[in-house]
Amino acid sequence: MERRVEEIRRELGKRIFEGEAEGVVTGTVNGDHEVLGIRIDEDSLEEILGDSDRTEEIAELVRDAVNTAIQRSKTVIDAEMARATKVLSLPGI
């Protein structure tokens, strides 16, 4: 059973999850919760920035996008692990 759980963890670690903030920033993480990338839509960024420096707003969008991606990965991983351990702990096995 432990071997199967570890195998599932490895498989889930390879999965990719994305989170988005207001259509401007997209964060990508893997199932190990490592940040793989950040994408910022240039057109939307120009609308936000205009002529002023709004780096705090951009930082908040990046944070929100990455946190959304991490939360999605945790939700999927928790569900997969619960399903796997339920199947592995069937009576009589």
All heavy atoms as an XYZ file, in Angstrom:
721
protein
N       0.819     -1.186      0.000
C       0.000      0.000      0.000
C       0.868      1.257      0.000
O       0.597      2.185     -0.744
C      -0.928      0.002      1.205
C      -1.836      1.194      1.249
S      -3.114      0.930      2.479
C      -3.366      2.560      3.044
N       1.906      1.254      0.829
C       2.796      2.418      0.887
C       3.449      2.679     -0.459
O       3.604      3.834     -0.862
C       3.868      2.215      1.956
C       3.335      2.306      3.356
C       4.420      2.072      4.380
O       5.589      2.415      4.118
O       4.088      1.526      5.441
N       3.821      1.606     -1.150
C       4.443      1.743     -2.463
C       3.488      2.413     -3.450
O       3.882      3.274     -4.218
C       4.868      0.367     -2.971
C       6.112      0.397     -3.802
C       6.631     -0.968     -4.148
N       6.054     -2.033     -3.326
C       5.897     -3.268     -3.718
N       6.278     -3.637     -4.906
N       5.366     -4.178     -2.930
N       2.223      1.990     -3.407
C       1.217      2.559     -4.319
C       0.974      4.033     -4.008
O       0.869      4.855     -4.914
C      -0.101      1.769     -4.212
C      -1.199      2.312     -5.077
C      -0.871      2.199     -6.557
N      -1.973      2.763     -7.324
C      -1.830      3.495     -8.401
N      -0.642      3.737     -8.893
N      -2.877      3.978     -9.021
N       0.903      4.387     -2.728
C       0.709      5.783     -2.344
C       1.886      6.619     -2.826
O       1.712      7.710     -3.365
C       0.509      5.915     -0.815
C       0.592      7.368     -0.377
C      -0.823      5.302     -0.403
N       3.097      6.114     -2.660
C       4.283      6.845     -3.120
C       4.278      7.012     -4.640
O       4.627      8.064     -5.169
C       5.566      6.138     -2.676
C       6.827      6.902     -3.008
C       6.861      8.305     -2.434
O       6.348      8.516     -1.325
O       7.398      9.209     -3.116
N       3.840      5.970     -5.343
C       3.741      6.047     -6.802
C       2.731      7.118     -7.219
O       2.986      7.905     -8.132
C       3.313      4.680     -7.353
C       3.181      4.638     -8.861
C       2.723      3.261     -9.335
O       3.226      2.247     -8.807
O       1.853      3.220    -10.219
N       1.612      7.171     -6.529
C       0.588      8.179     -6.824
C       1.135      9.573     -6.555
O       0.940     10.496     -7.346
C      -0.688      7.916     -6.004
C      -1.361      6.641     -6.504
C      -1.646      9.100     -6.091
C      -2.466      6.132     -5.606
N       1.853      9.738     -5.458
C       2.452     11.044     -5.141
C       3.413     11.493     -6.253
O       3.417     12.651     -6.635
C       3.199     10.989     -3.817
C       2.330     11.002     -2.616
C       3.200     11.057     -1.355
N       2.501     10.588     -0.199
C       1.790     11.354      0.597
N       1.684     12.634      0.359
N       1.169     10.844      1.642
N       4.230     10.565     -6.746
C       5.164     10.906     -7.827
C       4.408     11.330     -9.084
O       4.767     12.296     -9.741
C       6.094      9.737     -8.123
C       7.303      9.642     -7.211
C       8.362      8.688     -7.764
N       7.843      7.359     -8.078
C       7.705      6.371     -7.195
N       8.038      6.563     -5.946
N       7.238      5.197     -7.562
N       3.361     10.570     -9.408
C       2.564     10.891    -10.595
C       1.907     12.258    -10.455
O       1.902     13.054    -11.400
C       1.490      9.825    -10.818
C       2.044      8.494    -11.276
C       0.988      7.398    -11.322
O      -0.226      7.717    -11.232
O       1.374      6.228    -11.421
N       1.354     12.540     -9.280
C       0.702     13.827     -9.060
C       1.707     14.972     -9.063
O       1.391     16.087     -9.469
C      -0.078     13.807     -7.741
C      -1.316     12.924     -7.743
C      -1.878     12.793     -6.326
C      -2.369     13.468     -8.689
N       2.925     14.700     -8.628
C       3.971     15.726     -8.643
C       4.297     16.205    -10.042
O       4.772     17.323    -10.237
N       4.021     15.379    -11.031
C       4.302     15.735    -12.424
C       3.165     16.525    -13.070
O       3.353     17.095    -14.141
C       4.546     14.464    -13.242
C       5.784     13.707    -12.823
C       5.907     12.411    -13.601
C       7.078     11.583    -13.095
N       7.165     10.297    -13.789
N       2.016     16.556    -12.427
C       0.869     17.268    -13.012
C       1.083     18.772    -12.961
O       1.769     19.280    -12.082
C      -0.416     16.894    -12.294
C      -0.720     15.422    -12.547
C      -2.098     14.962    -12.363
N      -3.152     15.799    -12.869
C      -4.429     15.629    -12.519
N      -4.743     14.687    -11.670
N      -5.362     16.397    -13.011
N       0.466     19.460    -13.904
C       0.600     20.909    -14.026
C      -0.745     21.557    -13.692
O      -1.794     21.104    -14.146
C       1.009     21.302    -15.470
C       2.266     20.558    -15.908
C       1.167     22.805    -15.595
C       3.507     20.930    -15.158
N      -0.688     22.649    -12.916
C      -1.880     23.382    -12.513
C      -1.685     24.858    -12.815
O      -0.598     25.390    -12.619
C      -2.153     23.193    -11.017
C      -2.325     21.757    -10.636
C      -1.228     20.979    -10.285
C      -3.576     21.179    -10.649
C      -1.386     19.645     -9.942
C      -3.738     19.844    -10.310
C      -2.640     19.076     -9.958
N      -2.756     25.508    -13.285
C      -2.680     26.939    -13.576
C      -3.696     27.697    -12.741
O      -4.766     27.192    -12.434
C      -2.964     27.213    -15.054
C      -1.822     26.868    -15.969
C      -2.020     27.394    -17.386
O      -3.121     27.899    -17.705
O      -1.067     27.302    -18.167
N      -3.319     28.922    -12.415
C      -4.227     29.841    -11.752
C      -4.149     31.166    -12.474
O      -3.109     31.518    -13.030
N      -5.257     31.894    -12.467
C      -5.313     33.159    -13.201
C      -5.838     34.248    -12.285
O      -6.651     33.987    -11.405
C      -6.243     32.990    -14.400
C      -6.271     34.172    -15.323
C      -7.203     33.935    -16.489
O      -6.947     33.013    -17.279
O      -8.199     34.665    -16.587
N      -5.363     35.459    -12.509
C      -5.845     36.609    -11.753
C      -6.305     37.682    -12.734
O      -5.501     38.247    -13.484
C      -4.756     37.158    -10.836
N      -7.603     37.896    -12.757
C      -8.230     38.956    -13.541
C      -7.868     38.928    -15.021
O      -7.873     39.962    -15.693
C      -7.916     40.315    -12.931
C      -8.454     40.457    -11.522
C      -8.227     41.828    -10.934
O      -8.202     42.806    -11.687
O      -8.082     41.895     -9.708
N      -7.518     37.782    -15.544
C      -7.179     37.676    -16.952
C      -5.871     38.341    -17.329
O      -5.518     38.422    -18.501
N      -5.118     38.783    -16.344
C      -3.871     39.507    -16.595
C      -2.657     38.615    -16.358
O      -1.732     38.576    -17.152
C      -3.773     40.767    -15.697
C      -2.458     41.498    -15.915
C      -4.950     41.695    -15.945
N      -2.694     37.890    -15.240
C      -1.544     37.085    -14.833
C      -1.967     35.630    -14.721
O      -3.031     35.321    -14.185
C      -0.986     37.560    -13.470
C       0.167     36.683    -13.023
C      -0.539     39.011    -13.545
N      -1.115     34.741    -15.242
C      -1.331     33.308    -15.097
C      -0.109     32.716    -14.419
O       1.023     32.975    -14.831
C      -1.534     32.634    -16.471
O      -2.647     33.248    -17.120
C      -1.794     31.151    -16.323
N      -0.352     31.959    -13.351
C       0.722     31.266    -12.652
C       0.597     29.778    -12.892
O      -0.510     29.241    -12.928
N       1.725     29.107    -13.065
C       1.737     27.668    -13.298
C       2.601     27.004    -12.242
O       3.721     27.442    -11.990
C       2.298     27.357    -14.705
O       1.566     28.110    -15.673
C       2.187     25.882    -15.029
N       2.051     25.946    -11.613
C       2.789     25.182    -10.615
C       2.654     23.702    -10.931
O       1.759     23.299    -11.676
C       2.280     25.453     -9.173
C       2.416     26.913     -8.807
C       0.845     24.986     -8.995
N       3.554     22.903    -10.357
C       3.408     21.457    -10.510
C       2.788     20.885     -9.240
O       2.518     21.626     -8.288
C       4.743     20.788    -10.862
C       5.782     20.917     -9.779
O       5.495     21.200     -8.613
N       7.031     20.718    -10.143
N       2.566     19.592     -9.231
C       1.940     18.941     -8.090
C       2.784     18.944     -6.831
O       2.288     18.632     -5.758
N       4.055     19.300     -6.956
C       4.922     19.460     -5.791
C       4.902     20.894     -5.285
O       5.710     21.281     -4.447
C       6.362     19.051     -6.134
C       6.489     17.555     -6.352
O       5.755     16.782     -5.700
O       7.326     17.151     -7.183
N       4.002     21.714     -5.851
C       3.819     23.117     -5.480
C       5.029     23.986     -5.806
O       5.301     24.967     -5.119
C       3.412     23.256     -4.015
C       2.236     22.424     -3.660
N       2.257     21.503     -2.667
C       1.004     22.330     -4.212
C       1.101     20.892     -2.602
N       0.321     21.370     -3.540
N       5.741     23.628     -6.856
C       6.851     24.450     -7.332
C       6.331     25.356     -8.442
O       5.607     24.904     -9.334
C       7.977     23.579     -7.889
C       8.576     22.662     -6.862
C       9.509     21.626     -7.483
O       9.263     21.188     -8.628
O      10.470     21.245     -6.803
N       6.696     26.624     -8.387
C       6.273     27.569     -9.418
C       7.066     27.280    -10.684
O       8.298     27.283    -10.686
C       6.496     29.028     -8.971
C       6.126     29.994    -10.090
C       5.699     29.326     -7.709
N       6.342     27.007    -11.772
C       6.979     26.694    -13.051
C       7.027     27.907    -13.971
O       7.893     27.995    -14.829
C       6.237     25.557    -13.757
C       6.140     24.254    -12.985
C       5.298     23.248    -13.761
C       7.528     23.692    -12.699
N       6.085     28.809    -13.803
C       6.088     29.966    -14.682
C       5.037     30.992    -14.313
O       4.072     30.699    -13.624
N       5.283     32.186    -14.798
C       4.365     33.304    -14.635
C       4.217     33.942    -16.018
O       5.217     34.218    -16.682
C       4.920     34.379    -13.669
C       5.225     33.785    -12.289
C       3.992     35.570    -13.588
C       4.029     33.377    -11.494
N       2.967     34.129    -16.460
C       2.711     34.819    -17.728
C       1.908     36.077    -17.429
O       0.938     36.027    -16.663
C       1.905     33.932    -18.680
C       2.736     32.989    -19.482
C       1.943     32.313    -20.615
N       0.549     32.014    -20.340
C       0.098     30.887    -19.808
N       0.932     29.928    -19.470
N      -1.193     30.696    -19.608
N       2.306     37.174    -18.041
C       1.575     38.424    -17.887
C       1.130     38.868    -19.270
O       1.955     39.007    -20.179
C       2.455     39.510    -17.221
C       2.900     39.035    -15.835
C       1.695     40.821    -17.136
C       3.884     39.948    -15.146
N      -0.173     39.082    -19.427
C      -0.718     39.543    -20.694
C      -0.302     41.002    -20.914
O      -0.659     41.878    -20.124
C      -2.241     39.412    -20.685
C      -2.856     39.874    -21.978
O      -2.750     39.128    -22.975
O      -3.435     40.987    -21.978
N       0.477     41.242    -21.953
C       1.043     42.579    -22.187
C      -0.024     43.641    -22.403
O       0.092     44.753    -21.880
C       1.994     42.541    -23.379
C       3.296     41.836    -23.066
C       4.273     41.914    -24.221
O       4.373     42.985    -24.850
O       4.930     40.906    -24.491
N      -1.056     43.328    -23.171
C      -2.109     44.320    -23.423
C      -2.811     44.718    -22.131
O      -3.047     45.904    -21.881
C      -3.127     43.783    -24.432
C      -2.523     43.584    -25.822
O      -1.537     44.292    -26.160
O      -3.033     42.719    -26.554
N      -3.138     43.723    -21.328
C      -3.793     44.006    -20.048
C      -2.859     44.773    -19.119
O      -3.288     45.659    -18.387
C      -4.235     42.713    -19.371
O      -5.172     42.035    -20.164
N      -1.588     44.440    -19.163
C      -0.608     45.123    -18.320
C      -0.525     46.602    -18.680
O      -0.475     47.457    -17.790
C       0.760     44.456    -18.451
C       1.858     44.995    -17.563
C       1.489     44.833    -16.102
C       3.166     44.287    -17.867
N      -0.534     46.898    -19.966
C      -0.497     48.297    -20.390
C      -1.715     49.053    -19.881
O      -1.611     50.202    -19.461
C      -0.414     48.390    -21.912
C       0.956     48.026    -22.450
C       1.007     48.067    -23.975
O       0.101     48.638    -24.606
O       1.975     47.516    -24.528
N      -2.890     48.392    -19.887
C      -4.097     49.028    -19.362
C      -3.955     49.326    -17.873
O      -4.369     50.379    -17.404
C      -5.311     48.117    -19.572
C      -5.800     48.055    -20.993
C      -7.006     47.139    -21.123
O      -7.800     47.050    -20.162
O      -7.140     46.509    -22.191
N      -3.385     48.393    -17.141
C      -3.210     48.575    -15.696
C      -2.190     49.671    -15.406
O      -2.404     50.539    -14.574
C      -2.768     47.259    -15.022
C      -3.906     46.257    -15.040
C      -2.325     47.510    -13.586
C      -3.517     44.889    -14.556
N      -1.068     49.602    -16.097
C       0.022     50.529    -15.801
C      -0.237     51.939    -16.284
O       0.033     52.899    -15.570
C       1.333     50.015    -16.391
C       1.942     48.798    -15.732
C       3.201     48.381    -16.467
C       2.253     49.085    -14.278
N      -0.739     52.046    -17.514
C      -0.900     53.383    -18.075
C       0.427     54.110    -18.009
O       1.457     53.576    -18.427
N       0.413     55.291    -17.458
C       1.639     56.085    -17.331
C       2.226     56.017    -15.923
O       3.234     56.642    -15.645
C       1.362     57.550    -17.692
C       1.018     57.720    -19.155
O       1.508     56.915    -19.970
O       0.250     58.644    -19.469
N       1.586     55.270    -15.028
C       2.072     55.255    -13.648
C       2.702     53.915    -13.298
O       2.499     52.919    -13.969
C       0.913     55.542    -12.692
O      -0.022     54.498    -12.755
N       3.447     53.914    -12.224
C       4.085     52.694    -11.733
C       3.161     52.046    -10.710
O       2.959     52.570     -9.629
C       5.441     53.033    -11.107
C       6.158     51.795    -10.623
O       5.828     50.694    -11.097
O       7.056     51.930     -9.774
N       2.580     50.908    -11.082
C       1.644     50.217    -10.191
C       2.170     48.817     -9.891
O       1.455     47.833     -9.997
C       0.277     50.198    -10.824
C      -0.265     51.617    -11.011
C      -1.499     51.671    -11.835
N      -2.628     51.108    -11.087
C      -3.824     50.968    -11.625
N      -4.053     51.327    -12.849
N      -4.811     50.455    -10.922
N       3.429     48.758     -9.493
C       4.053     47.456     -9.264
C       3.377     46.666     -8.151
O       3.339     45.439     -8.205
C       5.554     47.604     -8.951
O       5.701     48.484     -7.835
C       6.311     48.155    -10.140
N       2.829     47.356     -7.152
C       2.155     46.638     -6.067
C       0.939     45.883     -6.589
O       0.686     44.748     -6.195
C       1.740     47.601     -4.961
C       2.899     48.058     -4.106
C       2.445     48.937     -2.968
O       1.353     48.682     -2.396
O       3.171     49.878     -2.640
N       0.193     46.502     -7.485
C      -0.979     45.849     -8.056
C      -0.563     44.636     -8.877
O      -1.202     43.575     -8.806
C      -1.763     46.826     -8.934
C      -3.062     46.257     -9.435
C      -3.900     47.277    -10.176
O      -3.643     48.483    -10.073
O      -4.834     46.839    -10.872
N       0.507     44.756     -9.625
C       0.996     43.635    -10.422
C       1.463     42.511     -9.501
O       1.160     41.336     -9.733
C       2.128     44.073    -11.362
C       1.570     45.047    -12.395
C       2.774     42.880    -12.052
C       2.611     45.789    -13.170
N       2.170     42.857     -8.444
C       2.633     41.848     -7.492
C       1.448     41.113     -6.869
O       1.492     39.888     -6.687
C       3.486     42.498     -6.413
N       0.371     41.813     -6.561
C      -0.820     41.180     -6.002
C      -1.446     40.224     -7.006
O      -1.893     39.133     -6.632
C      -1.835     42.242     -5.583
C      -1.426     43.003     -4.342
C      -2.407     44.118     -3.997
O      -3.519     44.181     -4.598
O      -2.070     44.938     -3.137
N      -1.491     40.616     -8.273
C      -2.043     39.747     -9.298
C      -1.206     38.480     -9.446
O      -1.742     37.372     -9.573
C      -2.148     40.471    -10.637
C      -3.194     41.587    -10.717
C      -3.049     42.340    -12.031
C      -4.588     41.024    -10.575
N       0.110     38.636     -9.415
C       1.003     37.470     -9.515
C       0.768     36.547     -8.321
O       0.611     35.339     -8.474
C       2.483     37.901     -9.616
C       3.406     36.705     -9.474
C       2.742     38.634    -10.930
N       0.729     37.124     -7.142
C       0.485     36.325     -5.936
C      -0.839     35.586     -6.035
O      -0.920     34.391     -5.749
C       0.478     37.242     -4.706
C       0.302     36.476     -3.393
C      -0.200     37.351     -2.264
N      -1.537     37.837     -2.607
C      -1.959     39.075     -2.345
N      -1.185     39.941     -1.751
N      -3.192     39.442     -2.677
N      -1.888     36.280     -6.457
C      -3.209     35.656     -6.563
C      -3.218     34.520     -7.578
O      -3.810     33.464     -7.335
C      -4.264     36.694     -6.938
C      -4.532     37.691     -5.817
O      -4.086     37.459     -4.674
O      -5.195     38.717     -6.105
N      -2.570     34.727     -8.718
C      -2.537     33.685     -9.754
C      -1.799     32.445     -9.255
O      -2.266     31.316     -9.438
C      -1.879     34.223    -11.026
N      -0.662     32.641     -8.616
C       0.116     31.504     -8.119
C      -0.634     30.797     -6.993
O      -0.692     29.565     -6.960
C       1.524     31.958     -7.670
C       2.258     30.841     -6.954
C       2.329     32.437     -8.870
N      -1.228     31.549     -6.096
C      -1.987     30.921     -5.011
C      -3.171     30.126     -5.533
O      -3.494     29.052     -5.007
C      -2.450     31.964     -3.996
C      -1.344     32.388     -3.065
O      -0.394     31.651     -2.830
N      -1.446     33.587     -2.538
N      -3.818     30.616     -6.588
C      -4.922     29.879     -7.195
C      -4.426     28.567     -7.790
O      -5.047     27.512     -7.626
C      -5.620     30.725     -8.274
O      -6.145     31.908     -7.664
C      -6.752     29.958     -8.948
N      -3.290     28.614     -8.481
C      -2.718     27.395     -9.065
C      -2.357     26.391     -7.976
O      -2.640     25.191     -8.098
C      -1.492     27.729     -9.905
N      -1.759     26.851     -6.901
C      -1.384     25.965     -5.798
C      -2.635     25.366     -5.153
O      -2.679     24.168     -4.865
C      -0.519     26.702     -4.763
C       0.874     26.977     -5.359
C      -0.407     25.910     -3.464
C       1.747     27.884     -4.517
N      -3.663     26.173     -4.951
C      -4.893     25.657     -4.349
C      -5.531     24.598     -5.234
O      -6.002     23.568     -4.752
C      -5.889     26.791     -4.082
C      -7.114     26.332     -3.340
C      -6.793     25.648     -2.017
O      -5.986     26.139     -1.230
N      -7.386     24.503     -1.774
N      -5.526     24.822     -6.550
C      -6.072     23.816     -7.470
C      -5.280     22.520     -7.382
O      -5.854     21.429     -7.385
C      -6.064     24.348     -8.900
C      -7.135     25.365     -9.145
C      -7.133     25.859    -10.574
N      -8.187     26.851    -10.719
C      -8.253     27.707    -11.711
N      -7.341     27.689    -12.672
N      -9.233     28.569    -11.777
N      -3.964     22.639     -7.301
C      -3.147     21.426     -7.221
C      -3.433     20.676     -5.926
O      -3.564     19.454     -5.919
C      -1.651     21.749     -7.348
O      -1.143     22.355     -6.180
N      -3.569     21.395     -4.831
C      -3.856     20.749     -3.549
C      -5.205     20.046     -3.571
O      -5.340     18.928     -3.053
C      -3.834     21.774     -2.414
C      -2.447     22.241     -2.046
C      -2.516     23.250     -0.915
C      -1.129     23.706     -0.518
N      -1.192     24.675      0.603
N      -6.205     20.672     -4.174
C      -7.536     20.078     -4.256
C      -7.500     18.768     -5.029
O      -8.049     17.753     -4.591
C      -8.521     21.064     -4.913
O      -8.584     22.248     -4.107
C      -9.905     20.461     -5.047
N      -6.830     18.778     -6.176
C      -6.740     17.569     -6.998
C      -5.934     16.494     -6.283
O      -6.331     15.328     -6.240
C      -6.132     17.883     -8.383
C      -5.819     16.615     -9.151
C      -7.077     18.765     -9.183
N      -4.816     16.870     -5.713
C      -3.954     15.908     -5.028
C      -4.685     15.289     -3.835
O      -4.653     14.068     -3.643
C      -2.628     16.565     -4.602
C      -1.780     16.824     -5.854
C      -1.878     15.707     -3.588
C      -0.598     17.730     -5.619
N      -5.361     16.114     -3.044
C      -6.103     15.579     -1.898
C      -7.174     14.590     -2.347
O      -7.345     13.524     -1.743
C      -6.739     16.709     -1.090
C      -5.725     17.545     -0.319
O      -4.550     17.121     -0.227
O      -6.113     18.616      0.174
N      -7.887     14.935     -3.417
C      -8.942     14.047     -3.919
C      -8.352     12.738     -4.443
O      -8.893     11.652     -4.178
C      -9.744     14.744     -5.019
N      -7.252     12.827     -5.177
C      -6.614     11.616     -5.724
C      -6.078     10.727     -4.613
O      -6.219      9.501     -4.664
C      -5.482     11.998     -6.680
C      -5.940     12.645     -7.968
C      -6.593     11.670     -8.925
O      -6.264     10.474     -8.892
O      -7.444     12.113     -9.704
N      -5.454     11.324     -3.613
C      -4.903     10.537     -2.510
C      -6.028      9.892     -1.702
O      -5.920      8.740     -1.286
C      -4.021     11.406     -1.609
C      -2.742     11.871     -2.288
S      -1.748     10.536     -2.984
C      -1.230      9.701     -1.512
N      -7.123     10.620     -1.483
C      -8.253     10.052     -0.744
C      -8.841      8.872     -1.514
O      -9.160      7.837     -0.929
C      -9.315     11.118     -0.502
N      -8.975      9.045     -2.821
C      -9.511      7.959     -3.643
C      -8.576      6.752     -3.620
O      -9.014      5.622     -3.475
C      -9.709      8.454     -5.074
C     -10.536      7.488     -5.908
C     -10.815      8.008     -7.290
N      -9.707      7.553     -8.114
C      -9.159      8.235     -9.089
N      -9.589      9.424     -9.386
N      -8.168      7.745     -9.793
N      -7.280      7.002     -3.732
C      -6.305      5.908     -3.759
C      -6.273      5.159     -2.434
O      -6.257      3.922     -2.416
C      -4.922      6.444     -4.092
N      -6.275      5.874     -1.336
C      -6.199      5.203     -0.043
C      -7.502      4.493      0.286
O      -7.503      3.467      0.958
C      -5.817      6.171      1.087
O      -6.746      7.264      1.112
C      -4.412      6.694      0.896
N      -8.629      5.006     -0.208
C      -9.909      4.336     -0.001
C      -9.919      3.005     -0.742
O     -10.328      1.984     -0.195
C     -11.054      5.216     -0.487
C     -12.417      4.623     -0.260
C     -13.507      5.568     -0.721
C     -14.872      4.952     -0.491
N     -15.949      5.837     -0.977
N      -9.449      3.009     -1.976
C      -9.397      1.795     -2.776
C      -8.420      0.788     -2.152
O      -8.697     -0.395     -2.082
C      -8.984      2.102     -4.236
C      -8.640      0.834     -4.999
C     -10.090      2.863     -4.936
N      -7.301      1.299     -1.661
C      -6.280      0.415     -1.099
C      -6.650     -0.151      0.259
O      -6.067     -1.111      0.700
C      -4.947      1.158     -1.023
C      -4.329      1.547     -2.364
C      -3.087      2.403     -2.149
C      -3.973      0.306     -3.175
N      -7.620      0.449      0.930
C      -7.971     -0.039      2.255
C      -9.317     -0.766      2.274
O      -9.988     -0.790      3.280
C      -7.998      1.140      3.237
O      -9.010      2.050      2.881
N      -9.660     -1.368      1.157
C     -10.884     -2.151      1.102
C     -10.790     -3.348      2.053
O      -9.745     -3.980      2.169
C     -11.140     -2.659     -0.328
C     -11.492     -1.580     -1.358
C     -11.545     -2.216     -2.747
C     -12.828     -0.932     -1.026
N     -11.876     -3.674      2.712
C     -11.877     -4.836      3.620
C     -11.527     -6.117      2.870
O     -11.921     -6.305      1.716
C     -13.306     -4.897      4.137
C     -13.895     -3.550      3.864
C     -13.156     -2.993      2.692
N     -10.760     -6.958      3.500
C     -10.403     -8.245      2.902
C      -9.192     -8.187      1.994
O      -8.807     -9.187      1.419
N      -8.602     -7.005      1.856
C      -7.405     -6.899      0.998
C      -6.186     -6.831      1.877
O      -6.113     -6.222      2.865
C      -7.477     -5.656      0.100
C      -8.596     -5.820     -0.904
C      -6.156     -5.453     -0.621
C      -8.740     -4.708     -1.893
